[in-house]
Amino acid sequence: MGTNNISFTATDVRPVGPYLSVRVSAGGTIYAGMPVYIDSSGNAITADVDGSSLSAVVLGVAIADNDGGTCFVSGNVIDVVYQGRVTGYASMTPGLPVYASTLAGQMQQTESFGTGDYLTEVGVAVTASEILVRPVRLNSTGEFVTHS
């Protein structure tokens, strides 16, 4: 992981309290704790904000399955929290936004993005180890993306 990326332990990633999730098929290798988007085939793929506009539209964060599985490959069914608290992360600053990173499947709290990168907020850190997941896509000036 890059120096700006939030570290996590996949086996520790789990929802806390009430949450909303969706069950989807993985379209590649995904670990619990990674932000994902839905590709044009309807599969979950690790989010990447310097890839394409589609890969920057974060659906939510992958979590462990009912059997405790934390690594998923193409064709596996995964649960993705799109609203609610998820724990298992480390060293976040509470109150600051959590963004999808330019490294696929990673997140960061700094706004250090390059020209052409998409700014996608996955949620906000509520503690040093917990994110309130609520994905929001922002434009290059940090304003909410709206449809006209």
Backbone as CSV, one residue per row, in Angstrom:
resi,resn,N_x,N_y,N_z,CA_x,CA_y,CA_z,C_x,C_y,C_z
1,MET,0.835,-1.188,0.000,0.000,0.000,0.000,0.871,1.239,0.000
2,GLY,0.370,2.293,-0.610,1.074,3.569,-0.596,1.012,4.210,0.772
3,THR,1.828,5.233,0.979,1.906,5.846,2.297,0.612,6.535,2.705
4,ASN,-0.211,6.956,1.749,-1.462,7.633,2.079,-2.617,6.672,2.286
5,ASN,-2.430,5.410,1.960,-3.537,4.466,2.012,-3.790,3.947,3.414
6,ILE,-5.053,3.734,3.704,-5.497,3.241,5.009,-5.237,1.740,5.064
7,SER,-4.605,1.286,6.128,-4.357,-0.143,6.249,-5.560,-0.827,6.898
8,PHE,-5.700,-2.107,6.597,-6.774,-2.903,7.187,-6.358,-4.359,7.195
9,THR,-6.991,-5.106,8.059,-6.792,-6.550,8.126,-8.118,-7.177,7.729
10,ALA,-8.128,-7.868,6.593,-9.372,-8.398,6.034,-10.155,-9.238,7.041
11,THR,-9.458,-10.009,7.873,-10.157,-10.865,8.842,-10.827,-10.065,9.952
12,ASP,-10.447,-8.786,10.116,-11.055,-7.926,11.139,-12.191,-7.062,10.597
13,VAL,-12.347,-7.023,9.281,-13.357,-6.152,8.669,-14.733,-6.765,8.836
14,ARG,-15.623,-5.987,9.455,-17.003,-6.453,9.672,-17.904,-5.251,9.927
15,PRO,-19.182,-5.389,9.645,-20.116,-4.302,9.944,-20.343,-4.194,11.447
16,VAL,-20.678,-2.986,11.884,-20.953,-2.713,13.295,-22.342,-2.098,13.373
17,GLY,-23.236,-2.729,14.096,-24.591,-2.190,14.222,-25.381,-2.371,12.943
18,PRO,-26.473,-1.639,12.811,-27.314,-1.785,11.611,-26.581,-1.299,10.359
19,TYR,-26.833,-1.968,9.250,-26.209,-1.588,7.988,-27.073,-2.074,6.834
20,LEU,-26.837,-1.506,5.665,-27.494,-1.942,4.438,-26.425,-2.528,3.534
21,SER,-26.743,-3.665,2.932,-25.773,-4.308,2.043,-26.490,-4.897,0.840
22,VAL,-25.692,-5.249,-0.136,-26.196,-5.904,-1.334,-25.267,-7.075,-1.622
23,ARG,-25.820,-8.152,-2.147,-25.036,-9.341,-2.490,-24.835,-9.345,-4.006
24,VAL,-23.562,-9.418,-4.429,-23.208,-9.386,-5.850,-22.111,-10.396,-6.139
25,SER,-21.881,-10.676,-7.407,-20.797,-11.576,-7.815,-19.502,-10.789,-7.984
26,ALA,-18.409,-11.384,-7.528,-17.094,-10.766,-7.710,-16.651,-10.942,-9.155
27,GLY,-15.998,-9.922,-9.680,-15.484,-9.980,-11.047,-13.970,-10.052,-11.071
28,GLY,-13.360,-10.291,-9.934,-11.908,-10.374,-9.792,-11.602,-10.648,-8.335
29,THR,-10.338,-10.572,-7.958,-9.957,-10.818,-6.572,-10.284,-9.603,-5.712
30,ILE,-11.039,-9.831,-4.652,-11.476,-8.768,-3.736,-11.293,-9.290,-2.315
31,TYR,-10.730,-8.453,-1.448,-10.613,-8.784,-0.023,-11.638,-7.982,0.759
32,ALA,-12.112,-8.548,1.860,-12.989,-7.797,2.765,-12.249,-6.529,3.179
33,GLY,-12.964,-5.401,3.135,-12.382,-4.112,3.476,-12.115,-3.225,2.277
34,MET,-12.164,-3.794,1.075,-11.874,-3.016,-0.127,-13.136,-2.341,-0.674
35,PRO,-12.988,-1.107,-1.189,-14.120,-0.466,-1.858,-14.302,-1.075,-3.251
36,VAL,-15.564,-1.248,-3.654,-15.845,-1.852,-4.952,-16.862,-1.024,-5.731
37,TYR,-16.876,-1.254,-7.034,-17.881,-0.672,-7.928,-18.495,-1.818,-8.726
38,ILE,-19.558,-1.538,-9.442,-20.200,-2.536,-10.292,-19.808,-2.257,-11.739
39,ASP,-19.203,-3.254,-12.405,-18.786,-3.061,-13.795,-19.976,-3.241,-14.739
40,SER,-19.733,-3.064,-16.025,-20.821,-3.114,-17.004,-21.429,-4.501,-17.156
41,SER,-20.786,-5.525,-16.602,-21.340,-6.881,-16.603,-22.124,-7.194,-15.338
42,GLY,-22.147,-6.238,-14.394,-22.878,-6.427,-13.150,-22.067,-7.089,-12.047
43,ASN,-20.754,-7.154,-12.218,-19.878,-7.764,-11.213,-19.197,-6.709,-10.352
44,ALA,-18.877,-7.080,-9.111,-18.125,-6.193,-8.221,-16.644,-6.272,-8.586
45,ILE,-16.028,-5.113,-8.708,-14.604,-4.965,-9.032,-14.027,-3.943,-8.065
46,THR,-12.734,-4.062,-7.704,-12.129,-3.082,-6.801,-12.134,-1.696,-7.438
47,ALA,-12.569,-0.706,-6.658,-12.672,0.670,-7.144,-11.289,1.260,-7.390
48,ASP,-11.206,2.130,-8.392,-9.953,2.762,-8.794,-10.282,4.132,-9.371
49,VAL,-9.947,5.199,-8.653,-10.384,6.537,-9.063,-9.534,7.177,-10.151
50,ASP,-8.462,6.523,-10.589,-7.748,7.065,-11.744,-7.892,6.157,-12.954
51,GLY,-8.835,5.213,-12.864,-9.104,4.315,-13.974,-10.077,4.947,-14.949
52,SER,-11.346,4.728,-14.733,-12.389,5.288,-15.598,-13.467,5.891,-14.717
53,SER,-14.378,6.612,-15.352,-15.465,7.194,-14.562,-16.311,6.107,-13.922
54,LEU,-16.433,4.943,-14.554,-17.220,3.849,-13.986,-16.529,3.258,-12.758
55,SER,-15.210,3.044,-12.840,-14.497,2.420,-11.711,-14.415,3.334,-10.504
56,ALA,-14.764,4.614,-10.679,-14.744,5.574,-9.579,-16.100,5.715,-8.899
57,VAL,-17.109,5.028,-9.402,-18.437,5.087,-8.796,-18.528,3.967,-7.751
58,VAL,-18.127,4.280,-6.539,-18.047,3.282,-5.475,-19.441,2.869,-5.020
59,LEU,-19.667,1.554,-4.999,-20.911,1.011,-4.465,-20.842,0.938,-2.948
60,GLY,-19.716,0.464,-2.420,-19.552,0.303,-0.981,-18.293,-0.481,-0.679
61,VAL,-18.282,-1.124,0.494,-17.110,-1.847,0.988,-17.459,-3.322,1.154
62,ALA,-16.603,-4.200,0.618,-16.788,-5.644,0.757,-16.571,-6.060,2.214
63,ILE,-17.367,-7.008,2.678,-17.214,-7.534,4.044,-17.093,-9.055,3.986
64,ALA,-16.675,-9.663,5.100,-16.536,-11.113,5.186,-17.890,-11.788,4.981
65,ASP,-17.846,-12.995,4.441,-19.103,-13.723,4.246,-19.533,-14.423,5.536
66,ASN,-20.671,-15.099,5.493,-21.223,-15.756,6.684,-20.321,-16.848,7.248
67,ASP,-19.433,-17.390,6.404,-18.518,-18.434,6.854,-17.170,-17.871,7.294
68,GLY,-17.042,-16.535,7.308,-15.790,-15.910,7.713,-14.791,-15.723,6.594
69,GLY,-15.192,-16.051,5.375,-14.298,-15.872,4.227,-14.010,-14.402,3.969
70,THR,-12.755,-14.087,3.653,-12.365,-12.690,3.455,-11.681,-12.426,2.127
71,CYS,-11.440,-13.464,1.331,-10.829,-13.307,0.008,-11.764,-13.939,-1.003
72,PHE,-12.126,-13.157,-2.007,-13.103,-13.606,-2.991,-12.490,-13.511,-4.387
73,VAL,-12.835,-14.448,-5.243,-12.347,-14.454,-6.622,-13.541,-14.406,-7.565
74,SER,-13.260,-14.223,-8.843,-14.322,-14.136,-9.846,-15.341,-15.246,-9.677
75,GLY,-16.606,-14.850,-9.655,-17.702,-15.799,-9.536,-18.189,-16.007,-8.112
76,ASN,-17.357,-15.683,-7.106,-17.819,-15.780,-5.716,-18.879,-14.720,-5.467
77,VAL,-19.809,-15.034,-4.593,-20.816,-14.054,-4.183,-20.272,-13.323,-2.962
78,ILE,-20.341,-11.983,-2.987,-19.844,-11.183,-1.863,-20.924,-10.231,-1.371
79,ASP,-20.791,-9.831,-0.121,-21.677,-8.827,0.459,-20.934,-7.503,0.486
80,VAL,-21.632,-6.447,0.084,-21.053,-5.110,0.026,-21.918,-4.168,0.853
81,VAL,-21.332,-3.572,1.892,-22.038,-2.579,2.703,-22.032,-1.263,1.946
82,TYR,-23.219,-0.715,1.697,-23.308,0.581,1.030,-23.829,1.677,1.959
83,GLN,-24.227,1.310,3.151,-24.659,2.288,4.155,-24.504,1.644,5.522
84,GLY,-23.676,2.255,6.373,-23.495,1.737,7.721,-22.044,1.767,8.151
85,ARG,-21.812,1.337,9.379,-20.471,1.379,9.962,-19.738,0.057,9.736
86,VAL,-18.461,0.172,9.321,-17.613,-0.997,9.093,-16.307,-0.769,9.838
87,THR,-15.857,-1.778,10.573,-14.616,-1.687,11.344,-13.571,-2.630,10.769
88,GLY,-12.315,-2.461,11.232,-11.225,-3.326,10.786,-10.083,-2.551,10.159
89,TYR,-10.166,-1.233,10.196,-9.153,-0.366,9.602,-8.209,0.139,10.689
90,ALA,-7.162,0.864,10.305,-6.186,1.331,11.298,-5.741,2.756,11.009
91,SER,-5.498,3.490,12.092,-4.837,4.800,12.053,-5.563,5.874,11.249
92,MET,-6.874,5.840,11.231,-7.619,6.904,10.551,-7.815,8.075,11.506
93,THR,-8.055,9.240,10.942,-8.357,10.419,11.737,-9.871,10.590,11.782
94,PRO,-10.487,10.412,12.968,-11.943,10.550,13.068,-12.409,11.918,12.580
95,GLY,-13.545,11.909,11.895,-14.139,13.139,11.393,-13.725,13.499,9.985
96,LEU,-12.655,12.908,9.477,-12.214,13.214,8.117,-12.816,12.239,7.117
97,PRO,-13.058,12.710,5.897,-13.589,11.819,4.864,-12.597,10.699,4.529
98,VAL,-13.139,9.616,4.009,-12.352,8.495,3.507,-12.654,8.408,2.013
99,TYR,-11.599,8.480,1.200,-11.750,8.483,-0.252,-11.259,7.175,-0.856
100,ALA,-11.838,6.772,-1.990,-11.275,5.681,-2.769,-9.937,6.185,-3.314
101,SER,-8.979,5.287,-3.420,-7.621,5.638,-3.811,-7.389,5.454,-5.307
102,THR,-6.247,5.938,-5.765,-5.816,5.691,-7.143,-5.225,4.292,-7.270
103,LEU,-5.011,3.611,-6.154,-4.601,2.203,-6.175,-5.858,1.365,-5.994
104,ALA,-6.147,0.515,-6.944,-7.379,-0.280,-6.928,-7.577,-0.987,-5.599
105,GLY,-8.778,-0.826,-5.014,-9.137,-1.504,-3.791,-8.628,-0.858,-2.515
106,GLN,-8.015,0.287,-2.617,-7.471,0.966,-1.443,-8.283,2.225,-1.138
107,MET,-8.094,2.775,0.073,-8.747,4.017,0.487,-7.720,4.901,1.169
108,GLN,-7.998,6.198,1.209,-7.099,7.162,1.827,-7.896,8.306,2.414
109,GLN,-7.265,9.076,3.293,-7.935,10.229,3.892,-7.410,11.554,3.348
110,THR,-6.394,11.521,2.523,-5.868,12.761,1.935,-6.494,12.991,0.573
111,GLU,-6.560,14.246,0.193,-7.101,14.600,-1.124,-5.982,14.775,-2.130
112,SER,-4.984,13.931,-2.093,-3.842,14.036,-3.011,-4.123,13.256,-4.285
113,PHE,-4.872,13.877,-5.176,-5.235,13.246,-6.428,-4.652,14.048,-7.584
114,GLY,-4.393,13.385,-8.688,-3.830,14.045,-9.851,-4.902,14.530,-10.811
115,THR,-4.470,15.272,-11.804,-5.365,15.753,-12.854,-6.002,14.552,-13.552
116,GLY,-7.302,14.595,-13.704,-8.025,13.513,-14.354,-8.507,12.425,-13.412
117,ASP,-8.035,12.451,-12.156,-8.520,11.478,-11.177,-9.919,11.877,-10.725
118,TYR,-10.699,10.915,-10.324,-12.037,11.167,-9.806,-11.977,11.221,-8.286
119,LEU,-12.750,12.090,-7.691,-12.785,12.246,-6.246,-14.051,11.550,-5.751
120,THR,-13.875,10.404,-5.085,-15.010,9.631,-4.621,-14.876,9.375,-3.132
121,GLU,-15.823,9.899,-2.374,-15.831,9.718,-0.928,-16.556,8.415,-0.609
122,VAL,-15.857,7.510,0.078,-16.449,6.234,0.482,-17.276,6.432,1.740
123,GLY,-16.843,7.353,2.595,-17.536,7.628,3.845,-16.710,8.551,4.709
124,VAL,-16.910,8.432,6.010,-16.171,9.265,6.964,-15.694,8.381,8.111
125,ALA,-14.485,8.660,8.616,-13.964,7.910,9.755,-14.690,8.375,11.012
126,VAL,-15.298,7.433,11.733,-15.960,7.787,12.995,-15.067,7.463,14.188
127,THR,-14.111,6.563,13.987,-13.061,6.287,14.972,-11.796,6.005,14.157
128,ALA,-10.711,5.705,14.838,-9.460,5.384,14.138,-9.563,4.083,13.348
129,SER,-10.560,3.239,13.676,-10.680,1.942,13.010,-12.014,1.709,12.303
130,GLU,-12.903,2.697,12.324,-14.261,2.487,11.826,-14.682,3.571,10.828
131,ILE,-15.282,3.122,9.736,-15.782,4.020,8.691,-17.308,3.967,8.677
132,LEU,-17.935,5.133,8.576,-19.354,5.197,8.261,-19.424,5.238,6.746
133,VAL,-19.782,4.106,6.133,-19.817,3.982,4.684,-21.048,4.700,4.160
134,ARG,-20.834,5.607,3.230,-21.898,6.351,2.540,-21.289,6.975,1.289
135,PRO,-21.110,6.176,0.231,-20.403,6.648,-0.960,-21.045,7.872,-1.613
136,VAL,-20.177,8.826,-1.983,-20.589,10.046,-2.668,-19.532,10.372,-3.711
137,ARG,-19.949,10.609,-4.932,-18.996,11.008,-5.964,-18.989,12.521,-6.051
138,LEU,-17.788,13.100,-6.054,-17.615,14.542,-6.125,-16.948,14.906,-7.440
139,ASN,-17.162,16.152,-7.890,-16.472,16.571,-9.107,-15.088,17.107,-8.750
140,SER,-14.364,17.614,-9.737,-12.978,18.035,-9.518,-12.838,19.193,-8.547
141,THR,-13.911,19.922,-8.272,-13.839,21.024,-7.312,-14.421,20.636,-5.964
142,GLY,-14.723,19.342,-5.785,-15.203,18.863,-4.495,-16.693,19.037,-4.285
143,GLU,-17.435,19.332,-5.355,-18.880,19.473,-5.238,-19.549,18.134,-5.567
144,PHE,-20.733,17.902,-5.009,-21.457,16.671,-5.296,-21.773,16.581,-6.772
145,VAL,-21.634,15.373,-7.331,-21.993,15.149,-8.719,-23.492,14.953,-8.780
146,THR,-24.136,15.729,-9.618,-25.588,15.623,-9.775,-25.903,15.368,-11.238
147,HIS,-27.032,14.784,-11.479,-27.476,14.547,-12.845,-28.368,15.699,-13.272
148,SER,-28.168,16.150,-14.509,-29.001,17.265,-14.994,-30.130,16.764,-15.854
